[in-house]
Amino acid sequence: MTVRNDTLPGAAGQAAHRRLVGRLLRGTAWSMVGIAALGLTRLIYTALVGRTGDPARLAEVNAQVSLAFFATFATAAATGAGASKFLPLLTASSGPAAAAAVRRRLRHWTILSTGTVTAGIAALGPWLLPGTGYDGVVEVCALTVAYGAYSYTKSVLYGFHLAHRYAVLEVCADTAILVLTVAAVWWAPDLVLAPLVIGYAAFAIGATLSTPRHVPGPIPPVGAELGGFVAFTALGIAAGQGFFQISMVVARHTADGGDAGAYAAAMALVSPAFFLPRALALAFFPAAAEAVGRGDDRALAQHTRQLTRLLWLAAAPALTVAAIVGTPALRLVFGPSYEGGGPVLAILLGAVLLYVLAVPSVNVLSAQPLRFARIPPLASTVGGLVGAVTWLVLAERLGAVGVACGYLAGMLVQAGTPLTITFRRIGPPRPATAARVVLSLLVSVGLGWLAVADPQPIVVGVGVVGYLAIFCVLFRRDLVATARIVRHKGGFPKPSAPLTT
């Protein structure tokens, strides 16, 4: 069945397409600046804590941060996603007053939900974070509120297509976090969460002052759609992004202090890999929602293919090389006590590759009406359950490696489901392309396993050079074609195929 495809005719349609492409490219560029600063700050923050304390202390701090972030994924991150979708969609279809009315409702939901989960952390914190005192639980609650405000206001900026303001605020907030962290680890090590609280709260204040003000009108007839989207998104983010964060809490409960510390260090090195696709998603999702509001499904189909290919060509070699050099990298950044996290890092990087490749598919499905938008969160929920079962089976026996295997098992469902459904609708890749992808994955697994088993410089060096050579041979035409697209002044080529299912 062909999905609605009433694209705008003639010059108006071409102009709308150029605006979509231009906004996507500009938004992605600004997002990459801000998210690069975010990823670098997270890595330096964790390295500072790890270098000035033992692995058990790093595991404790990372578990506290992960719990605070996880709490916001089901609350402020979900309402923020609603802002990213419905603000541009309603501005395009119903005007600024309707969008302002929805924004006011989402703000109320954010305050209520964040207050509720913060109270829950205050009550359950000592059980969720064994060994953490009352002062530590209070810090986690403060971080939950600050990061929730950060997550929601960041999404509102993107809902107004203000990626450049996000980038500036992100860099300023991250700079403040790093300066305060250096002071904290030397003079107040019991307050290492305070720099994060201050930085994210400052960002939220700046973002609130930076967004346009419109007088709210009557609430548009999107009540069920809005509530359903936020509810399913809360479920999906908690089961998806929250799945990664909660794995640190699981590692703290199931592994000894040194093993859990190695898992925390591996998580820190893996985290920046999430940020490039997240930058793309932040820019692409509002643009996709606007295109859905116009009915421009052909453009969405073409962009999904091209963006997925771009992510594969960028992420596959980068993450494979990171897995091969993982053990030396852990030793360099965190110290010899953490180099045992090499196998954990390699497994987590494999799971992250799946996450990266699914980003365009998840965003296109989420921008559609609720019957499609609910697919990613439901897949994330099932994947989270698969991962939890794997943890029950493997975590006690294998420690941090078992926790990483559970994350990989869950990600196979979380990322594989939206990828499969989306490409069934827009058309699967050619058999030759699929064969080259499978072959490159087998090579990456083999060379990564050799480097983890024997992380000597000669083995690592040969693995990196050999993999990159094979990848370039397999995908030389795709690399050349993608380079031409990036250089093309008009952005992506004009779409030609309808979106079908």
N, C-alpha and C positions, 0 to 999 in steps of 0.2 A: 504494500500500500504506500502510495506517495504521500509524504507529509506536506502540509500546507506550504506553498511556495509562491506567494503573491508578491514577488520582489518588485520594487519600485521601477517603473519603466523609464527608458530614455536617460536624458541628462540628469534628472533628479536622482535616479537610482545610482548612476555612476558617481555623482557627488557624494551621496550617502555612503557608498562603498569606500571612496577615498577618505572620508572623514573617519570611518571605522578603522581603516588600516593605519592612518596617521595617528589616531588616538592610541591604538594598540602599540605601535612602535615607540611613540614618545613615552607613553605610560610605562612600557617595559624598561626603557632606558633609565628613566628616573627611579623606577622600582629597584633596578639592579644596584643603583648607587646606594639607596637606603638599606636594602637587604644585605648588600655586601658589608656595610658598616655594622648592621645587626649581627651577622654571622661572625665577623671578626671580633666583635665585642664579646659575644658569648664564648668564643674559643679562648680569648685572652683571660676573661674572667675565670673560667674553669681552670686554665693553666696556672693562674696566680694562686688559686686556692690549693691546687694539687701540689705545686712546687713548695708552698709554705706550710704544708701539713702532710700527714700520711694518707695512704689510700682509704683508710676507714673514715677519716674526716671528710675527704672529697665525696665519698659515697653518701655520707650523712647530708652534706650541703646540697648535693645534686638531687637527692630524694626530696628534700624540702622544696627546692625550686620546681621539680617535676610535679609535685602534688599541687602547688599553687597554679601552675600553668594548666594542668589537667582540669582543675575546677572551673577555669574560665572557658575552656573549650565547649562545655555544655551550656554556657550562659552567654557571656558577652561576645564571644566569637560567633555564636549562632545568630544573635540579634544583629551583630555587625555584618554578617553575610546577608541578612535580610536588607540592611541598608545598601550594601553594594549592588544588590539586584533591583530592589524596588525604587530606589531614588532615581536612577537614570531611566528605568522603565516607565515610571509614572510621570517624570518630567517630560519625556518624549511623547507620551500618549495623553496625559491629562493636565499637565501644567505644574508649575512650582508649588502652588498652594496645596494640591493633592499630595505631592511628595512631602511637603512640610508636615502635613497631618500624619502621614505614616511615620515620619521621622520622630515625631513627638511620642507616638505610641511605642515605637521600638526603644526609645530612651527610657520610658517607664518600665518596660519589660526588663531592660538591662539592669536597672537599679534594683528591682525586686528580686530577680534571679541571683544576682551577685551577692546581695545581702543574705539570701537563703543559704547558698553554698558556703559562704564565709562562716555563718553560724554552725554549719555542719562540721567544718574543719576545726573550729574551736572546741566542739564537743568530742570529735573522734581523733583529733590530732595525736594525742599520746599513744593511741593504739596503732594508727597508720604509720607513725614515725617513731619506732621504738628507740628509747634513749634520748629523745628530744625533750627538753624541759619546757616549762610554761612560757618562758621568754621566747624560745624558739617557735612555739606554736603561734604566739602573738605576731612574730615577724612573718610567718607564713600567711596568716590572715591578712596582714597589711599588704603583702606582695600580691595576694589574690585580688584585692580591691584595686590596687594600682595597675596590675597587668590587665585586669578586666576593662578598666577605663581606657587603657592604651589600645587594646584590641578593638573596642567598639569605635572609638574616635578615629582610629586609622582607617577603618572600613568606611566611615562616613566621608572622610577625605576622598577616598576612591570613588564613592558614590557620586561625588561632585566632580570627578575627573581632575582632582588636585594632587596628582602623583608628585609633582615637583615640590609642593609644600610638605608632603610626607617625607620626601628625601631629606630636605633641609632639617626638619624637626628630628628625624631619626638620627642624623649625624650629630646634632647638638646634644640630644639626650644620651647617645652612646658615649660621646666624649666625657660628659659629666659622670656617667657610670664608671668608666675606667679610672678617672682621676680619684673618685671616691673609693673605688675598690682598692687601689694601691694604698690609700691611707688606712682603710679598714684592716687589710691583712697584716699590716705592720703594727698598728696601734690599737685596733679594736677588733680582734679576730672573732669575737662572739657576735659581731654585728655585720657579718659579711653580706647579709641579705638587704641591709639598709640602702646601699648604693642602687640596687635594682628598684627598690620601692621609690626612691627619690627620682630616679631617671624616668621611670614610666609614668609617674604622677605628673612630672613636669611636661612630658610629651602630651599627655591628655589635656592639660590646661592649654597648651599652645595650639593643639589641633582644634579644640572647641572654639577658641578665639579666631581661628583661621577660616572657618566654614561660613558660607553665605547664610543670611537670615531671611526667611520668607514668612509671611503671615499664614498660619495654617488655615486651610479651608475645610469643608466637610470631608470626612474620611471617605475615600473612594470605595467602591464595592469590591474590595480585595480581602475582606476579613478572613474568610476560610482559607484562601490561597496563602495569605501572609502568615497566619498562624500555623498552617500545615507546613509551609516551607521552613519556618524557624524551628518547629518541633523536629522535623526530620533532619534538618541541618545540625541541630544540637546533638541528636543521636549519632549522626555521621561523623561529626568532628570529634566527639568524645570517644567514639569507637575507632576512629582513624588516626588523627594526630594525637589524641589522648592515649591511644594504644602504645605509641612510642614512648611517651612520657611515663606512663604507669609501669612500663617494663623496668624502669629504674627502681621504683618502689618494690617491685617483685624481686629484683636482684638483691636489694638490701635485705629482704626477708629470707631468701633462699640460699644466698651465697655468703661465705665468710668475708671479713672486712677487706682483705687484700683482693679477693676475686671481685667483689662488688665495686671496689675502687677502680680496678681495671675496666670493668663494664662502664663506669662513669666516664673514664678517660676516652674509651672508644666512642661512647655517645657524643662526647664533645667534638671529636674529630669528624664524626658522621654528620652532625647537625648542619654545618654549612652547606652540605649537599642538598638539603631541603630548600635552600633559600633562592637559588636561581629559578626553579620551577614555580616557587611561591611568588616571586616577583612577576613572572609571566602571568600567573593566574590572577593576581591582583589587578593587572591591567586588562587581561582578556575577559574576565568575568563580567564587569560592567559593560564592556563593548559588546559581548555576546548577548547580554540581557537587552541592550538597546536594539540589536539586530533582530532578536526575537520579537520585540515590540513592533518592529517594522515588517516582520515576516520574511526577512532576508535569509532563508535557510540555506540557499546555495552557497552563499559566502561562508557560512558557518562550517559547512561540510568541507570546503576547500581549505579553510584555515586550520581545521582539525587535522587533516592529513599533513599539511606542511609543518605545523607546530610540533606534531608528534615526531615527524622525521627530524626536525631541528633538535629536539630534545634528545633523541637517540644518538645523533651524531656528536652532540656535545657531552652527554652524560655517560654513555657507555665507555668511551676511552678514559674519561676523567676518573670515573669510579673504579674501573678495573686497575688503573695505575695506582690509585690510592690504596686498593686492597693489596697490591703487590709490595708497595713500600710501607705498609701499615705498621709492621713491628719496629723498623727503624724510626718511623715518625713518632710513635708513642714514646720511644726511648728519648728522642730529641726534645719533644715538647714537654713531657711530664716527668721524665727521669727513668732510671733502670727499674724501679719498683713497678712500673706499669706496662712493661713490654710483653707481659703475658696476655695482654688483651688483643694480640694480633689476630687470633682466630675469631674472636667476637667481632672485631672491626670488619673483617672480610665478610662474615655472614650478614652483618647489618648493612653493609654497602650493597650487597646483592638485593636485599629487601628494598633499599632506598631507590635502586634503579627501577624497580617495578613501580614504586610510587611516582617517580619522576615521569615515566612514560604515560601514566594514566591521567596526568593533570589536565591536558586539553579535553579528553573524553569526559572527565568528571565535570568540568566547567560547562561544557556544551549541554550535558544532560541536566545539570542543575539550573541552567538558564531557561529550560523548557517548562511547560506547565507541570503541575504537581505529579502527574502520573509517570513522568520521566524523571523529575527532580528527586523523587524518593528512592530511585534505584541506587545511587552512590551511598546514601546513609544506610540503607538496608544491607548492601554488600559489606560495608564497614562493620556493621553489627555482627553479621555472620562470621566475618573474618576475625573479629575480636574474640568471638566464642571459640573458633578453631585455635587461635593462639593461646587462649586460656587453658584449653584442654591439653595442648602441647606442653605448656608450662607445668601442669599437674603431673604429666608423665615424665618430663625430662629435667625440669629445673633442679629438683633435689639431687638427682644423680649426676648431672653434668655441670651444675652451677651456672656461671654466667654464660657459658656456651649454650646450655639448654634454654636459657631465657632468650638468647639471640635466635635460636632455632624456632622458638615459638613465635617471635616477631616475624620471621621470614614466612612461616606457614600461614599466619594470618594475612600477611600482605599478598600472598598468592591469590587469596579470595578478594581482598579489598580492592586491589588494583586490577586483577584479571577480569572481574565481572564487568565494570564499566568499559574497559578496553574492548572486550568481546562484543558487548551490546552495541556500542557506538560504531565499531567497524563493520558489524553486520548491517547497520543502517546505511552507512555511507559507502560501503564496498570494501572487502578485505584486501590486504596487500597481495601483490602478485606472488605466485609460488616461488619464483627465483629469489625475490626479496626476503620472503620468510626463511628460505633455506640459508641465505647468507647471514641472517640474524641468528639463527640457531647455531650455525657453525662458529660464529664469533663468540657466542656465549659459551660454547664448549671449550674453546681456546682460553677464554678468560678464566673459567673455573679451573682448568688444568694448571695454567701458569700461576694463578693465585694460590692454589693449594701447594705447589712446589715452593713458592716464596714464603708462605707461612710455616711450612715444615722445616725449611732450611733458610733462614733470613740472612744468609751471607751476602756481602756486597756484590759478588760476581753473579750469584743466582738472581738477586733482585734486579741488577742492571740488565742481564740478558732477558729476563722476563718482561721488563718494561719495553725494551727496544723491539723484542720479537713480537709482542702483542700489537704495538702501534704499527709496525710494518704490515702485519697480517690484516689489521683493521683497515688501513689505508688502501691496501690492494682490494679488499672485498667491497669497500664502499667509496671507491675513488669517484665514480660518476655522481653519486649522491652528494659528496662533498663539493664537487665542482658546481652542481646544480644549485645547491643551497647557497654557496658563495655568490652566485649570480643573482639569486633572489634578494639577498641582503643588500647587494650593491644597487639593485634596481630602484630607481627614483620613485617609482609609483608603488613601491611596496610589493605585496604578493600579487601574482597574476590574477587576472579577472576569473572568477569562478565559472565553471562550465557544467558541473554535474549536479543534479538535484539530490537532496537528502531523502533517502528512502528507508523503509523498514519492511 
